[in-house]
């Protein structure tokens, strides 16, 4: 199924989040899983290659590279000379995003990558959609930069709770495809059909999205959900009572509030796919 191209709206508006601020996790964290320990110089070089003069003062510590970005953010990359203590609970393999998981057997080091807004932009991101999405995009760009390091076998996105291959992650960032790098979409088979659901939308200030008991082909359903997620993140949020259509002349779909698949306390909207 063709993907729907989207671009992030400008940063001139301040649209309130649709959900409670308590769901918006700070800081954002991705874990790069490597088969070797990178040097400080290597990390600094790949960040400089991506961000250039946008980088500011270095605030490195003994175990971390930390550098200001765009005056309001701090990119913080902490290196651990060890694999995850419990790989079985750290990795979350995905049939599309993970690709070949065999490289995970070679993991011997990690980079814990976070992006820290200053107080002003932290407050804005907690309240408004656009600053939070901007923060998510910057974090993804920094992650993609570090994915160029030798020995990166995979990236674990803690917001979407999914382990992603470097190729898939970098391609998604290059194509401005946050459904593939900032959240995750999963399918589960039920008695009456397939349910598709997101993990991580609440961290963008948006309800999780579900399609319950769909009779679509699984592949078509997966990519339909990705298109819905990108629309919700990059174009306009989806809320109870809205209608949504993939094409101008297509029959609109009605958005309704409903329970989330694993936790009724998590806000969610249902899309009839």
ROMARSE-783583 format. One line per field, with one value per residue: residue in three letters; x, y, z of N, C-alpha, C, O in turn. Coordinates in pm, whole numbers, plus 32768, in hexadecimal, padded with zeros to 4 digits. Example, Ala and Ser with C-alpha at 12.3 -4.5 7.8 and 13.67 -1.06 7.14 Angstrom:
residu	[ALA;SER];
n.x	[8527;8505];
n.y	[7DC7;7F1F];
n.z	[830C;82C4];
ca.x	[84CE;8557];
ca.y	[7E3E;7F96];
ca.z	[830C;82CA];
c.x	[8528;850A];
c.y	[7EB6;8003];
c.z	[830C;8313];
o.x	[8590;853D];
o.y	[7EB4;8072];
o.z	[834E;8324];
END
This chain:
residu	[UNK;UNK;UNK;UNK;UNK;UNK;UNK;UNK;UNK;UNK;UNK;UNK;UNK;UNK;UNK;UNK;UNK;UNK;UNK;UNK;UNK;UNK;UNK;UNK;UNK;UNK;UNK;UNK;UNK;UNK;UNK;UNK;UNK;UNK;UNK;UNK;UNK;UNK;UNK;UNK;UNK;UNK;UNK;UNK;UNK;UNK;UNK;UNK;UNK;UNK;UNK;UNK;UNK;UNK;UNK;UNK;UNK;UNK;UNK;UNK;UNK;UNK;UNK;UNK;UNK;UNK;UNK;UNK;UNK;UNK;UNK;UNK;UNK;UNK;UNK;UNK;UNK;UNK;UNK;UNK;UNK;UNK;UNK;UNK;UNK;UNK;UNK;UNK;UNK;UNK;UNK;UNK;UNK;UNK;UNK;UNK;UNK;UNK;UNK;UNK;UNK;UNK;UNK;UNK;UNK;UNK;UNK;UNK;UNK;UNK;UNK;UNK;UNK;UNK;UNK;UNK;UNK;UNK;UNK;UNK;UNK;UNK;UNK;UNK;UNK;UNK;UNK;UNK;UNK;UNK;UNK;UNK;UNK;UNK;UNK;UNK;UNK;UNK;UNK;UNK;UNK;UNK;UNK;UNK;UNK;UNK;UNK;UNK;UNK;UNK;UNK;UNK;UNK;UNK;UNK;UNK;UNK;UNK;UNK;UNK;UNK;UNK;UNK;UNK;UNK;UNK;UNK;UNK;UNK;UNK;UNK;UNK;UNK;UNK;UNK;UNK;UNK;UNK;UNK;UNK;UNK;UNK;UNK;UNK;UNK;UNK;UNK;UNK;UNK;UNK;UNK;UNK;UNK;UNK;UNK;UNK;UNK;UNK;UNK;UNK;UNK;UNK;UNK;UNK;UNK;UNK;UNK;UNK;UNK;UNK;UNK;UNK;UNK;UNK;UNK;UNK;UNK;UNK;UNK;UNK;UNK;UNK;UNK;UNK;UNK;UNK;UNK;UNK;UNK;UNK;UNK;UNK;UNK;UNK;UNK;UNK;UNK;UNK;UNK;UNK;UNK;UNK;UNK;UNK;UNK;UNK;UNK;UNK;UNK;UNK;UNK;UNK;UNK;UNK;UNK;UNK;UNK;UNK;UNK;UNK;UNK;UNK;UNK;UNK;UNK;UNK;UNK;UNK;UNK;UNK;UNK;UNK;UNK];
n.x	[8055;803C;80F6;8094;810C;8185;81BC;824C;818D;81C8;8285;81F0;8102;804A;7FC8;7EF6;7F39;7E81;7E64;7EA4;7FBA;805B;808D;8153;8288;83C3;8528;8533;85A7;8684;8724;8850;88D8;8A01;8B1A;8C12;8CDB;8CA8;8D79;8DA2;8DE8;8D8A;8C74;8C48;8C95;8BD6;8AEF;8B31;8B45;8A3D;89AF;8A54;8A9D;89CB;89F7;8A60;8AFA;8BD3;8B8E;8C08;8C28;8CD0;8C73;8BCB;8B66;8B04;8A55;89EE;88CC;8839;881A;8753;8747;87D9;88A7;88E0;89B7;89F7;8AEA;8AF5;8BBD;8B63;8A7A;890B;8884;87B3;875F;8676;859D;85DD;85EF;84FE;8481;8418;8346;836A;8401;84EE;8588;869B;86E5;87D2;88BD;88A5;890F;8A17;8A36;8AE6;8B00;8A68;89B9;891D;883C;87C1;86F1;86EC;861D;8634;85BA;84ED;8498;8459;8376;82CC;82B8;822F;8136;80E1;80A6;814F;825C;82A2;829E;836B;8445;8443;8488;858C;8612;85FE;8696;8794;87BB;87C0;88A9;896D;8949;89EB;8ADD;8BEB;8B9E;8A9B;8989;8878;8759;86B4;857F;84FD;840C;8350;8376;840E;84F1;85C7;8653;878A;8789;8676;8627;86C2;8671;8563;8573;85F1;8528;8466;83A9;8306;8261;82F1;83D6;83AA;82DE;8227;8180;80AA;8021;7F1B;7E7F;7D29;7BEF;7B2B;7BA8;7CC4;7D79;7E0E;7F02;7F9A;80D1;8150;80EA;8078;814E;8180;80BA;7FC5;7E9E;7EBD;7E9A;7DAD;7D3A;7C35;7BE6;7C06;7BCE;7C7D;7D90;7EBA;7FB2;7F5E;7EC0;7F82;8020;7F5A;7F21;8016;800A;7F2F;7F9B;8071;7FDC;7F55;802A;80BA;800C;7EF7;7E65;7DA8;7C69;7B55;7A27;7A82;7AAE;7B59;7C16;7CCA;7CE8;7C75;7B7C;7B28;7A60;7A11;7AA1;7A2B;7A9E;7ABD;7ABD;7B4F;7B9B;7CF1;7DCA;7E66;7E54;7D63;7D77;7E11;7DF4;7D40;7CED;7C0A;7C1A;7B62;7BDD];
n.y	[7F88;80E1;81DB;82F8;8433;8526;8660;870D;8800;8964;8A0B;8AD0;8ACE;8A7D;8975;88E1;87AF;8679;85D1;857B;8619;856C;8487;84C5;847C;84D2;84CE;84A1;8366;829E;8167;810C;7FEB;7F40;7E91;7ED0;7FB6;8106;8227;8363;842F;83C8;83CC;84DF;8535;84C4;8540;864B;863D;8624;86FC;87DE;893A;8967;88F1;8935;899A;88AC;87BC;86E2;85B5;84BF;83C8;8406;84AA;85F0;86F7;883D;888D;894C;8A1D;89F3;88EC;87BD;86C8;858A;8485;8360;826E;8114;800D;7F00;7DF6;7DF6;7DA0;7CEB;7C6A;7BF0;7C7B;7D7A;7D93;7DB3;7D0B;7D48;7CF1;7D81;7E70;7E25;7D87;7CB9;7C07;7B95;7C21;7C82;7BC8;7C03;7CE3;7DB8;7EA8;7FE6;8113;8208;82DF;841C;8544;8683;8782;88E3;8997;8A44;89D5;88D7;8904;896A;8888;87D8;8845;8881;8812;883F;8891;87A4;86E2;8747;871E;8605;85D3;8642;859A;84A7;84E5;8507;8404;8377;83E4;8375;8270;8247;81FC;8112;7FBF;7FCD;7F12;7F0D;7FD4;802F;80AA;8148;81C7;8168;8066;7FA4;7EEE;7F56;7F39;7FD1;8026;803A;80FB;81E3;820E;8247;8338;83DA;83E3;846C;83E1;83A9;82E4;81FF;8225;82AB;823E;8109;800A;7EFD;7DB5;7CD9;7B9F;7B56;7AB7;7B20;7BB2;7C7D;7D43;7E7A;7F48;8065;80B2;81A1;8296;833A;83BA;8484;852D;84DE;8412;82A9;81DD;8105;7FF4;7F28;7DD2;7DB4;7D53;7D67;7D10;7CAC;7D30;7E0E;7E88;7ECA;7F8D;8047;809D;8117;81F2;827A;82B9;8365;8436;848D;84E7;859E;863E;866E;8649;852E;850D;84B0;8499;8513;8503;8448;8422;836E;83C9;84E9;84B1;83CE;82F5;837B;831F;82DA;8358;82D8;82E7;81ED;80BC;806C;7F67;7EDF;7F64;8006;8106;819D;8296;8276;8269;81E3;8166;810E;802B];
n.z	[8000;7FAD;805A;811B;80DA;81BE;8261;8376;841B;8434;853D;85B0;8632;875E;87C6;88AC;8963;893E;8A10;8B6D;8C0E;8C9D;8C0F;8B5E;8B27;8BB3;8BC1;8A57;89E2;8931;88F1;8875;87F1;87EE;8756;87A4;8868;8844;8809;88B5;8802;870F;8735;8756;8659;85A4;85FA;85C5;84B1;8469;84E5;84DF;84EB;8597;8686;87D4;8900;8998;8A91;8B0C;8BCF;8CA0;8C3E;8B70;8A42;8A19;898C;892F;886C;8774;8829;88EE;893D;89C0;894B;89BA;89E1;8A6C;8AA5;8ACC;8B2D;8B00;8AC1;8ABF;8C00;8C12;8B02;8A9C;8B00;8AB4;899B;8899;87AC;865E;854D;8460;848D;8515;846D;8419;8534;858A;85B8;86B7;8760;876D;8807;88DC;8954;89AA;8953;8A00;899B;89C0;89AD;8A2C;8A75;8AC4;8BE9;8B93;8A9B;8AE9;8B86;8ABF;8A17;8AB8;8AB9;89B3;8863;8779;87D4;885C;8790;86F5;879F;87A4;8698;868A;873D;86B5;85D1;8643;86A0;85AD;8547;85F4;85AF;84DA;853C;854D;8581;85EB;8633;8661;86C1;87E0;8818;891F;8950;8892;88D5;883C;876E;8677;8532;84CA;83BC;8377;8432;83F2;82EA;8316;83A7;82E9;822A;82AE;8356;8454;84BF;84A9;853F;8634;86C3;86E0;8622;864D;860D;8669;8670;868C;86ED;8647;8588;8525;8607;8602;8698;8736;87DC;88AA;884F;8910;8982;88D7;8913;88B8;889C;88A8;8781;86EF;8625;8624;860E;84F4;839E;82D4;81F8;829F;8261;81CB;828E;8350;82C8;8291;8394;83D2;8327;8399;8494;844B;83DC;84C3;855E;84BD;842D;8494;85D3;8648;86C9;87A1;86F0;860A;84A1;83A5;827C;8181;807E;7FBE;7F3F;7FB9;808B;81C4;8300;8444;8577;86B9;881F;88F0;89AB;89FD;898A;8A4C;8B3E;8BE7;8C4E;8BAB;8AB9;8985;8827;8737;85ED;84D3;8417];
ca.x	[8000;808F;80F9;8066;8175;815A;8226;8225;8162;8227;828A;81B8;8088;8056;7F4E;7EFC;7F31;7DFC;7E63;7EE3;804B;80A2;80B2;81BC;8302;8440;854D;852F;861D;869D;879A;8896;8915;8A78;8B75;8C92;8CCD;8CD3;8DC6;8D64;8DFF;8D31;8BED;8C47;8CA2;8B5A;8A90;8B59;8B26;89AD;8979;8AAE;8AA3;895B;8A2A;8A9A;8B5D;8BDD;8B81;8C27;8C4E;8D2D;8C39;8B65;8B74;8A90;8A6D;8976;8897;87D5;8813;86ED;8746;8858;88B2;892D;89D3;8A44;8B1D;8B01;8C14;8B25;89F8;889E;888A;874B;8735;85EF;853B;8606;85CE;8474;8490;83A3;8353;8390;8463;856C;85CE;86E8;870B;884A;8924;8895;8964;8A9F;8A33;8B3E;8B04;89ED;89B6;889C;8833;874C;86F7;86B8;85FD;8644;853F;8485;8462;8419;82EF;827C;829E;81CB;80B3;80B9;80C4;81BC;82E0;82BE;82C0;83F0;84A2;8447;84D2;861A;8647;860C;8706;880E;87C8;87EA;8936;89BF;893B;8A58;8B55;8C0D;8B75;8A11;893D;87E8;8731;8639;852E;84B9;8384;8301;839C;8426;857C;85C2;86D4;87BE;875E;85EA;861C;86FB;8619;84E9;8593;860B;84A8;8408;8344;830C;821C;8354;8446;8389;8278;8225;80FD;80AA;7FA7;7EFE;7E0C;7CBE;7B8A;7AD6;7BF9;7D48;7D7E;7E8B;7F0A;8019;8114;81A4;80A9;805D;81C4;8175;8046;7F53;7E6F;7EE3;7E3D;7D8E;7CD6;7C0B;7BA1;7C09;7BD2;7CDE;7E0C;7F13;8014;7F16;7E98;7FF9;8045;7EED;7F36;8087;7FD8;7EDD;7FF6;80B6;7F7B;7F3A;80A0;80F1;7FA5;7E92;7E46;7D27;7C20;7ACF;79C7;7ABD;7AAD;7BDD;7C15;7D4E;7CE4;7C07;7AFC;7B0E;79FB;7A53;7A9C;7A08;7AF9;7A76;7B0C;7B38;7C02;7D70;7DD0;7EA8;7E43;7CF2;7D95;7E59;7D94;7D4C;7C81;7BFA;7C05;7B2B;7C29];
ca.y	[8000;8159;8228;8381;8491;8592;86B3;8749;888B;89C2;8A17;8B52;8ABD;8A35;8926;8893;871E;8640;8579;85B0;8629;8500;841F;84F7;8452;851C;84F3;843A;8310;822E;811B;80D3;7F6C;7F37;7E21;7F0A;8031;817A;828C;83E7;8479;8394;83FE;856E;8549;84A8;85AB;86C3;8629;8636;877C;884B;89B1;896A;88C3;899F;897A;8821;87A9;8655;857D;844F;8359;8434;851F;8648;8771;888C;888C;89B4;8A77;89CF;885C;877B;863D;8544;83FD;8319;81F0;80A5;7FA5;7E81;7DE0;7DFD;7D36;7C88;7C83;7BBE;7CE4;7DF8;7D92;7D94;7CF3;7D6B;7CA9;7DDA;7ED6;7DEE;7D41;7C43;7C1A;7B49;7C7C;7C99;7B69;7C3B;7D61;7DBC;7F31;8031;81A4;8239;8363;846D;85D2;86CA;880F;893B;89A4;8A85;897B;8867;8931;8971;8802;8799;8881;8896;87AA;885C;8884;8718;869E;8777;86D6;857B;85D2;8658;8520;8444;850D;84E8;8372;8350;8409;8311;81EF;823D;81C8;8087;7F5E;7FD9;7E9D;7F28;8047;8015;8121;812B;81FC;8106;7FE1;7F52;7EE8;7F7B;7F30;8056;804B;8065;8177;8252;8225;8288;83C4;841D;83F3;84B1;8379;838E;8268;8193;823B;82E8;81EC;8087;7FD2;7E6C;7D6E;7C60;7B58;7B34;7A5C;7B63;7BFE;7CAA;7DC5;7EC4;7FAD;80AC;80C3;8219;8312;8393;840C;84F9;857A;84B1;838E;8236;81C4;8078;7FC3;7EAF;7D68;7DD2;7CE1;7D84;7CC5;7CE1;7D8F;7E89;7EC7;7F04;8009;80A7;80D7;8173;826E;82C0;82F0;83D9;84A3;84BF;852C;8606;8693;869B;85E4;84E9;850A;8477;84E6;853D;84A8;8440;83DB;8366;8416;854B;847B;834F;82FB;839C;82C1;831F;8341;82CF;82C4;8164;8088;803F;7ED6;7EA3;7FB2;8063;818E;81E3;82CB;823C;827D;8172;8186;8095;8006];
ca.z	[8000;7FAD;80D5;810C;8101;8216;829A;83F5;8414;846B;85CE;85D2;867F;87DD;87D2;8929;8958;8951;8A84;8BE5;8C04;8CE1;8BAE;8B06;8B6C;8BA2;8B38;89F0;89EB;88D7;8915;8803;8818;879B;8767;87CE;88B6;87F5;8850;88C2;8786;86A7;8750;8739;85C8;855B;861D;857B;8423;8457;8515;84BC;8541;85F6;8706;8824;8966;89C6;8B22;8B1C;8C50;8C91;8BF4;8B11;89EC;8A28;893F;8918;87E4;8758;889D;8951;8956;89DB;891E;8A22;89B6;8AD2;8A71;8B2C;8AF8;8B28;8A82;8B20;8C64;8BF4;8A77;8A80;8B20;8A76;890D;8873;871D;860E;84CE;83F2;84B3;8547;8401;8444;85C0;85AE;85E9;8747;87A8;8777;8851;8951;8986;8995;8963;8A30;895B;89E5;898A;8AA1;8A5D;8B38;8C37;8B42;8A36;8B2F;8BAA;8A44;89E4;8B0E;8AA1;8928;8801;871C;8812;887B;8713;86CE;87F6;8773;861A;86A7;877A;864A;857D;868D;869F;8526;853B;8639;856A;847A;857F;8533;85E6;861A;8606;866B;8712;882B;8833;899D;894C;8849;8907;87C5;8742;85EA;84EE;84A4;8334;837C;847F;83A6;8277;8347;83C7;8269;81E4;8307;8369;84E4;84E2;84A8;859A;86B5;8703;869D;8602;8660;85E9;86B4;8638;86E8;86B7;85E4;852A;8553;8648;85F4;8702;8743;885E;88AF;8825;8982;899D;887F;893D;8868;88C5;8856;8713;86DD;85C6;8669;85C2;8465;8343;826B;81F0;8307;822D;81AB;830C;838E;8285;82A7;8419;83CA;82EA;83FC;84F9;8413;83D4;854A;8592;8467;83F0;84F4;8637;863A;8748;879E;86A1;858B;8430;8367;81FB;8144;8002;7FC2;7F12;7FFE;80F4;8243;8370;84C1;85E6;8739;8894;891A;8A05;89C5;898A;8AC1;8BB9;8BD1;8C7C;8B40;8A57;88FF;87C6;86DC;8560;8494;839E];
c.x	[8058;8084;80D1;80D5;813C;81D3;81F1;81FC;81CA;821C;824C;813B;80A4;7FD2;7F55;7EF5;7EA3;7DF3;7EAD;7F7B;8098;80CD;812A;8242;8377;84AC;8532;85B0;8619;871E;87D7;88E6;8987;8AC8;8C01;8C76;8CFD;8D24;8D77;8D72;8DA1;8CA3;8BE4;8C49;8C1E;8AEE;8AB0;8B38;8A92;8980;89D4;8AAC;8A2E;8987;8A6F;8B01;8B5A;8BD5;8B9A;8C46;8CA8;8CF5;8BD6;8B96;8AF5;8AB0;89E9;894F;882C;87B9;87B5;86EE;87D3;884F;890F;893B;8A2E;8A69;8B2A;8B52;8BE0;8AA3;8989;88A3;8826;8718;86A6;8584;8560;85DB;853A;8473;840D;83B1;837C;8406;84EB;85C3;861B;8717;878E;88B9;891B;88EA;89F1;8AA6;8A8A;8B47;8A81;8A0A;8929;888F;87B2;875F;86AB;869B;861D;85BC;84CC;8445;842B;838A;8296;8257;8236;813E;8083;80F3;8143;8247;8304;82E4;834A;845C;84B2;849A;8568;865A;865C;8683;878C;8826;87F9;887C;898F;89B4;89A6;8AD9;8B6D;8BDB;8AE9;89BF;88A7;87D4;86B2;85F6;84DC;842A;8326;8318;83B0;84B9;857F;864D;8706;878F;86D0;85DF;864D;86A3;859A;8502;85A9;8588;843F;838D;833E;82C0;827C;83C6;8420;8323;8283;8195;8107;8022;7F97;7E7E;7DA8;7C59;7B3B;7B26;7C7F;7D3A;7E09;7E8D;7F95;804E;8169;8163;8092;80D6;81CD;80FC;7FC7;7F21;7EAD;7E75;7E2A;7D2D;7CB0;7BC0;7B97;7C0C;7C30;7D4E;7E6F;7F77;7FD1;7EED;7F0E;801B;7FD6;7EFD;7FAB;805C;7F84;7F36;803D;8058;7F66;7FB0;80C4;8089;7F44;7E73;7DBB;7CE4;7B94;7A6F;79FD;7A9E;7B33;7BD0;7CA2;7D57;7C6E;7B7F;7AD9;7AA3;7A3F;7A3D;7A81;7A67;7AA7;7AD8;7AEC;7BA9;7C7F;7D80;7E06;7E8B;7DD3;7D0C;7DE0;7DF5;7DAD;7CD6;7C81;7BD9;7BD2;7B71;7C03];
c.y	[807C;81A3;82B8;83E1;8502;85E4;86F5;87DA;88E5;89D1;8A9A;8B47;8A71;89EF;88D4;87FD;86EF;85ED;85BB;85B2;85B4;8490;8447;84E6;84AF;84D5;8481;83EA;82A6;81EA;80E1;805B;7F4F;7EB9;7E50;7F88;80A6;81DB;830E;8435;844A;83C9;8492;8586;852F;850E;862A;86B6;863F;86C4;87F4;88BE;89BD;8937;8935;896B;88E6;881E;8717;8631;8504;83E2;8385;84A9;8571;86CC;87B8;8888;88F7;8A0C;8A48;893C;882C;86EC;85F6;84B1;83BA;828F;818B;8036;7F1B;7E71;7DF3;7D87;7CC7;7C9F;7C58;7C26;7D69;7DFF;7D72;7D86;7D0A;7D29;7CFF;7E32;7E9C;7DB8;7CC9;7C57;7BD8;7BA3;7C98;7C3A;7BA0;7CB7;7D57;7E47;7F76;80C7;81CA;82C9;83AA;84FB;861E;875B;8863;894E;89E0;8A22;88FA;888B;8937;88E6;87B8;87CB;8876;882D;87C7;8855;87F4;86CC;86C9;872F;8645;8572;85E6;85DB;84B3;8465;84EF;8451;8341;8374;839F;8288;81DB;8207;8137;802E;7F6C;7F67;7EB7;7FA2;801F;8099;8105;8161;8199;8078;7F80;7F5C;7EF2;7F6B;7FBC;8082;8081;80EB;81EE;8273;826D;831A;8413;843D;843A;8459;8352;8312;81F3;81AA;8271;8298;8161;805A;7F3A;7E34;7CF4;7C22;7B38;7AD9;7A9B;7BB3;7C22;7D33;7E01;7F32;7FEB;80A0;8141;829A;8372;83E9;8485;854E;8554;842C;831F;821E;812E;8064;7F38;7E52;7D89;7D50;7CFA;7D1C;7CFF;7D48;7E14;7ED3;7F0B;7F8A;8071;80EB;8138;81F8;82BE;8301;836B;8450;84E1;850E;85A8;8666;86C7;8629;85AB;84E0;84D4;84D3;8519;84D7;84B4;83F5;83DD;83BB;8476;8511;83F6;8362;8316;8330;830E;82F5;833E;82B2;8235;8133;805F;7FAA;7E9B;7EEA;8017;80F1;81DF;8215;8290;8267;8206;81A4;8108;8075;7F78];
c.z	[8000;8031;80B8;8136;8155;823E;8317;83E0;8456;8501;85FD;8628;86FF;87F6;8851;890D;8973;89D1;8AF8;8BD6;8C40;8C82;8B58;8B4C;8B4C;8BF3;8AD7;89F5;897F;8902;8896;8834;87B8;87B9;878E;881D;8862;884A;8858;883F;8717;86B9;872D;86A2;857F;857F;85CF;84E7;8407;8476;84F9;851E;85A2;8680;874F;8886;898B;8A5F;8B44;8BAD;8C37;8C36;8B88;8ABD;89FB;89E3;8927;8884;87D8;87D2;890C;8978;8977;89A9;897E;89FA;8A1B;8A9F;8AE3;8AEA;8B23;8ADA;8AE8;8B81;8C47;8B67;8A5A;8A9D;8AE0;89E4;88FA;87DB;86D4;8585;8458;841A;84DA;84D6;843B;84D5;85E7;85E3;867D;8799;87BD;87CF;88CF;898E;8964;899A;898C;8A00;8983;89B2;89F6;8A7D;8AD9;8B7B;8BE5;8AE2;8A72;8B53;8B2F;8A12;8A38;8AEF;8A11;88C9;87B0;875D;8834;87FD;86E1;871E;87C7;86F2;8632;86E2;8711;85F0;85C1;8690;8618;850F;857A;85F8;8500;84B8;8558;85A5;861C;85DD;8606;86C3;875C;884D;88B1;89A0;8906;8877;8894;879E;86AA;85AC;84CC;841A;8334;83C3;842D;832D;82A2;8368;8347;8221;8238;8323;83FD;8510;84EB;850A;8623;8704;86C4;868A;8608;8636;8643;867F;86A6;86A5;8645;857F;8568;8594;8636;865D;8705;87D1;8854;8883;8899;89A3;8942;88A3;88F4;889E;886E;87EE;8702;8669;85F6;860B;852E;8414;82CD;826A;8254;82D5;820C;822A;834F;834D;828A;832E;8419;838E;834C;8465;84C5;8403;845D;8582;8540;842D;8458;8553;8620;86C2;8733;8752;861E;851D;83E8;82E4;81C1;80C5;8007;7F9C;7F56;806A;817A;82AC;83F0;8531;8668;87A9;88BD;8971;89BA;89DF;8A0C;8B44;8BA3;8C01;8C13;8AD9;89CC;88AA;8768;8650;851B;8410;8371];
o.x	[80B8;801A;80E8;80FB;80D1;8244;817A;8241;821A;81B9;826F;810D;8109;7F77;7FB3;7EB5;7E55;7D85;7EEB;7FB6;810A;8127;8161;8269;838C;8490;851D;861C;85B7;877B;8798;8930;8972;8ABD;8C5D;8C09;8D72;8D16;8D18;8D13;8D6E;8C61;8B83;8C07;8BFA;8A9A;8A56;8B13;8A6D;8934;89A4;8AB9;8A2E;8942;8AAE;8B56;8AF0;8C0E;8B4E;8C76;8CCA;8D40;8B94;8BE4;8A87;8B18;8982;89A4;87D0;874B;87C5;869E;8836;87F9;8982;88D7;8AA6;8A13;8B62;8B30;8C28;8A64;89A7;88C3;8843;86B0;8663;851C;850B;85A7;8501;8467;83A1;841F;83AE;8467;8551;863D;85E1;8769;87B8;890B;897D;890B;8A3A;8B12;8A7B;8B8D;8A36;8A68;88C9;88CF;8744;87CE;8639;86F8;8620;8556;845A;83CA;83D7;832E;8221;81E6;81EE;80DB;800C;8160;819A;82A1;8379;8343;8395;84C2;8522;84E8;85BA;86C9;86C1;86CC;87EA;8898;8851;88C4;89F2;8A0D;89BC;8B37;8B0F;8BEC;8AC2;89B1;885E;882F;8651;862E;8480;83D7;82BB;82D6;836D;84F7;8541;86B1;86B5;8770;86B4;8596;8608;868D;856A;84AE;8579;857C;83CB;831B;836B;82DB;825F;8410;8470;8315;82E1;813C;8163;7FBC;7FF8;7E1C;7DCC;7C6A;7B0D;7AEA;7CA6;7CF7;7E6E;7E27;7FF7;8004;81C1;81A0;8098;80C7;8219;80DB;7F67;7F72;7ECE;7E03;7E8A;7CD8;7D01;7B67;7B2C;7C45;7C33;7D67;7E79;7F8E;8006;7EF5;7F00;8031;7FF3;7EEA;7FA5;8086;7F8E;7F1E;8045;807F;7F66;7F9C;80EA;80AC;7F3E;7E67;7D63;7D1F;7B62;7A67;79B0;7A78;7B75;7B86;7CEA;7DC2;7C0C;7B1A;7A77;7A8F;7A9D;79D4;7ABB;7A7D;7A56;7B3B;7A7A;7C0D;7C79;7D49;7DDA;7EA6;7DE3;7CBF;7DEC;7DA7;7E1F;7C6A;7CE9;7B89;7C12;7B44;7C38];
o.y	[8081;81A9;82EB;83E1;8537;85B3;8711;8825;88B7;89A9;8ACD;8BAB;8A2C;8A27;8886;87D1;8733;85C6;8623;8559;859C;8442;83F3;8537;84D4;84A5;840E;8422;825C;822B;808F;8066;7F45;7E7E;7DFE;7FC0;80A9;81DF;8324;8476;849B;83EF;84BD;85E1;857A;852F;866E;8718;866A;86FF;8865;88AA;8A16;8950;898B;8919;88AA;8873;86D8;8683;84E7;83A6;8331;84FD;853C;8709;8779;8881;88FD;8A41;8A72;8912;886A;869F;8620;8469;83D7;8243;81AA;8007;7ECE;7ED4;7DFF;7D17;7C52;7CE0;7C96;7C29;7DC2;7E65;7D20;7DE9;7CE6;7D29;7CC9;7E3D;7EDB;7DBD;7C7B;7CAF;7BE2;7B76;7CC0;7C57;7B70;7CEE;7CFC;7E5B;7F4A;80F3;81AF;8323;8378;8524;85FD;87A8;882F;891B;89B5;8A1C;88B8;883B;890F;88CF;8763;8786;8865;87F7;8770;8818;87CD;867C;8678;8706;8611;8515;85A1;85B6;846D;840B;84C3;8423;82EC;832B;8375;8234;816B;81E7;80EA;804E;7F1E;7F5E;7E7D;7FD1;7FF3;80EC;80B3;812D;817A;801B;7F19;7FC6;7EA1;7F8B;8015;80F7;80E8;8143;8254;82E8;82C7;8370;8484;84A6;8443;8480;82E6;82DC;818F;814D;8265;82AC;8148;807F;7EFF;7E79;7CB0;7C68;7B05;7AB3;7A55;7BF3;7BEE;7D8B;7DC1;7F71;7FAE;8088;8149;8304;83EB;8457;84E2;85AC;85A1;83DA;8336;8246;80E1;80B9;7EDC;7E7C;7D7C;7CEC;7CAC;7CD9;7D79;7DAD;7E7E;7F4D;7F7A;7FED;80E9;8164;81A1;8262;8339;8373;83D1;84C2;855C;856D;860F;86D3;873F;85B5;85EF;84B1;84CC;854B;8547;8465;851B;8392;8440;83EE;845A;853B;83B5;83D0;82D0;82EF;8379;827E;8397;826C;8209;8178;8034;7F75;7E31;7EB2;8075;814B;8259;81C5;827C;8286;81CB;8200;809F;80A0;7F48];
o.z	[804D;806F;804B;81AC;8138;823D;8323;839A;84A7;853E;8667;8660;870B;8834;8861;88AD;89B6;89F9;8AE8;8B99;8C1B;8CA3;8B11;8BA0;8AD8;8C61;8B00;8A09;8972;8932;8853;8896;873F;8825;8798;8817;883B;88C4;880E;8813;86CA;8658;86EE;8670;8525;852B;859E;84A7;839A;8429;84FC;8597;85F8;86E3;8712;8862;899B;8AA3;8B8D;8BFA;8BC4;8BE8;8B4B;8AEA;89EB;89FB;890F;882C;8829;87DF;897F;89CC;8950;89D6;8991;89F1;8A20;8A72;8B4C;8A7E;8B63;8AB6;8B5F;8B59;8C60;8B54;8A08;8A5B;8AD7;89B7;8942;8793;8704;854E;83F4;83CE;84C2;84E1;8487;84EF;865A;8633;86BB;880C;8813;87E1;8920;89F1;890E;89DC;8944;8A37;896A;8990;8A17;8A67;8B48;8B4B;8BEF;8AD7;8A34;8B40;8B34;89E8;8A05;8B08;89F8;88DE;87A4;8723;8829;8800;86AB;86E8;87C3;86E1;85F4;86BE;8714;85C6;857F;8684;8610;84CA;853E;860A;84D2;8470;8545;861A;8673;8563;85B5;8706;871F;8896;88AE;89EB;8939;8847;888B;87AC;8664;85EB;84B3;8407;82F9;8396;8424;830F;825C;8349;833A;81E2;8210;830C;8422;857B;852D;8527;8680;877D;867A;86D7;85CE;863B;8663;8665;870F;8632;85EB;8527;85D0;855F;8656;8678;86DD;882F;87FE;8891;8889;89DA;895D;885C;88F1;88CA;87FA;8801;8706;864E;85F2;85C1;84F1;843F;826E;82CE;825E;8317;822D;8231;8382;8392;8287;833A;8459;83BC;8351;848C;850A;841B;846C;85CD;8578;8401;8471;852A;85EC;8723;86C3;876E;85C9;8539;83EC;82DD;81CE;80A4;804C;7FD3;7F30;809C;819F;82B0;8405;8548;8680;8794;88AE;8981;8947;8A3F;8A37;8BAF;8B55;8BE0;8C20;8AA6;89A3;88DD;874B;863E;8527;83A6;830D];
END
